[in-house]
Amino acid sequence: MRDFETEMLVYVRLAELAARKSQPIGRDRFLLLAGVAACRAGWPEVADQCRRLVLEHNPKHLVGRYASLADAVRDNQAEPFFRRLERFCPFERAEYLLSELGIRVPDLRLADETAGDAAARMLRSCGPQTR
C-alpha cells in the first residue's frame, strides 16, 4: 500500500529545494505532485496551499480552473495532465533524488509533528517565484 503522506513530504521537500535554486517550473511541478499526494493522504489544506503557490506564480495554470486541487484531481478532463506530471518524476525517482542529497524521509518531520504540519511548514519557504 502506498504511503501518500511520505510522498507528500518528499515532493514538498523537492519543491522547496527547487525554489531555493530559483527553478520555478520544477518547483511548480513538485508542488502539484505534493498536492496530489496530499489529496490522497487526506490533507486537503496542504493540497490547496500547493495549488495557491502554483497560481501565485502562474495564474493561468490548469488548476486555476478548479475551486480546489482535489476538484482538479477528480476531473476526468484533467487526468491526462496529472498522469504526465507523475511521469515527470515518479515517487521512486523522487526518493532517489533526496537520498542522493543525503536527505532521509524521517528527517523531514520534527518530533510530535503531523505530516500535514511538516508539509505546511516546508511550504512556507516555497513562496512565489518569478519567471
Secondary structure as UniProt FT lines:
FT   HELIX           4..20
FT   TURN            21..22
FT   HELIX           24..41
FT   HELIX           44..57
FT   TURN            59..60
FT   HELIX           62..65
FT   HELIX           69..74
FT   HELIX           76..78
FT   HELIX           79..88
FT   HELIX           91..100
FT   TURN            101..102
FT   HELIX           105..108
FT   TURN            111..112
FT   HELIX           115..123
FT   TURN            124..125
//
